């Protein structure tokens, strides 16, 4: 049972152009595109069975709670959706796509992914740190601990430049990192 609760990736699907119902891009048109959905259950960084979803604060993100991220896109844009279960009801979380995969250290995921990169790092300039230039997925779980969010953009991730979704203690551009989920964002090129 513990192994099942702390298992890593729950499901992964990556479909190339024409390989799935509806095919393609963000609008569901016939343009070539991709779709993927990945999920996992959160575990502490010291768990016997490692997970791609790591909790750093078990009061806000209990071990065994779950996360699912879906990405759909193609030429001209993409959509990223987030779904969680088992988190603290009524707490407002920040959630953002970050540059690197998760690690035992909450800072391992690097900074927020930015479509237009701020030349000054760490980035604090509102011209770069905003929901139009980054992927913000802030949410507040309902009474049952489930919640979700989505973001659409007229751009796609640069290959290898986006590696995780980090949950923050508070919504907006910053806040303590309470959990992290490593996601193999497309395009992978």
ZIVEN-V923938 format. One record per backbone hydrogen bond with DSSP energy under -1.0 kcal/mol. NH is the residue of the N-H (numbers start at 1). CO is the residue of the C=O. Records with the same first field share a line. If there is no record, write none. Layout:
# ZIVEN-V923938
NH=CO ; CO
This chain:
# ZIVEN-V923938
5=1
6=2
10=39
15=35
19=16
23=20
24=22 ; 29
28=25
34=73
36=71
38=69
40=67
41=7
42=65
43=53
47=44
54=180
55=43
56=178
57=178
61=57
64=42
65=62
66=85
67=40
68=83
69=38
70=81
71=36
72=79
73=34
74=77
77=74
78=153
79=72
80=151
81=70
82=149
83=68
84=147
85=66
87=145
88=60
90=141
91=88
93=139
94=168
96=166
97=135
98=164
99=111
100=109
108=105
110=107
113=97
115=133
128=125
129=125
130=128
134=130
137=95
139=93
142=146
145=142
147=84
149=82
151=80
153=78
161=158
163=98
164=98
165=181
166=96
167=179
168=94
169=176
178=167
179=167
180=54
181=165
182=52
183=163
185=183
